[in-house]
């Protein structure tokens, strides 16, 4: 097999692969022998079908399969071995491939158009200094935070009857389907809340399961099913109320201080408020860090020069989208496409430089955090079976392919977060102290 690369320019080239009979003959013959052993053709005993008939029936498909297999490995290996700065994927030259006579030819030539990006380097330490912000919280922010903390760390009570904002534990039953469930009242439509409000432990509620939830996602979370499956949940169900959980706001006492800050961090309201101010400052520090990430990304894209094969990219985008978009439509968003490609190249370079990796358990934990956020402040790890339920829903989400690859989406989020952390830790930046309102103005202008 002969492979050669002809570069028309620094950014485009054509890879030519010549496959000779010696490259495939032995393997194709072995395949046909295997077909002969297994073939079941009327009029012949197993294993006794004439080789000429087997070749007539299966020879061309065996040849095509073997050559495609060899081509795939040869092209991939060549790209890796020669460390080509590829953009997109190799595009087979369709017209030349269509002209092949598979019955008569013994030597086959294939062409692939390639696009390359230019060489580039990312040296964070030599980047121009960018701005970062330190935000001072005011009294209003502190007061709002205290109220939120009182709700978050309030005592979980188990009242006699359901009220709005409660979390209702129970079991669905419909025919043979039985499912333990936790239903936050905010997941129920306002007009249907009357079904639940006032219900007591041991009551059995009956309602049309497809009519009471605010959306399919809420129904999926409550039933432990995937979103594409909940459309099958229709008609009346029975729901046995087994427990009711309610968050009662905490009182301003040492017990509350210990829950928020840890034992012994505050013994009176004054020291508690001082510690809360630190918490608020840390929250704003995270927001400032997010703004820094955005500014750093913008600076890198503007200052790291990467040339791209625009003509090749347009062709590649039309081809991979299989007629979904016209060349005119692709042109409309082409600048954003180029920006995304450059940013991904920069991210991958930084990830390699700082050894950024995402492990499977990190993706699972990200999915579990997403589930906890969906339930708001209702879930506590102290409740029996809660962690098992969260993990079940999270794993169901990760395996759900109905709306794309959820696992890869969360993996990419975790990867992007780690790369951004590496960037902000190493890019030069100058800190400016500003108040909350000024920071909001800056953030709004993005």
Secondary structure, DSSP 8 states (H G I E B T S, - for coil): -EEEEEESSSSEEEEEEEE-HHHHHHHHHHHHHHHHHH---TTS-TT-S-HHHHHHHHHHHHHHHHHHHHHHHHHHHHHHHTT--EEEEEEE-HHHHHT--TTT-SSEEEEEEEEE-------GGGS--EEEEEEE--HHHHHHHHHHHHHHTSEEE--SB--TT-EEEEEEEETTEEEEEEEEGGGB-GGGGGGTTT-BTT-EEEEEHHHHBSSHHHHHHHHT--TTTGGG--SEEEEEEEEEEEEE---SSHHHHHHHH-TTS-SSHHHHHHHHHHHHHHHHHHHHHHHHHHHHHHHHHHHS-----HHHHHHHHHHHTTTSS-HHHHHHTHHHHHHHHHHHHHHHHHHHHTT----HHHHHHHHHHHHHHHTTT---TTSTTHHHHHHHHHHHHHH--TTS-HHHHHHHHHHHHHHHHHHHHHS-EEEEEEEHHHHHHHHHT-
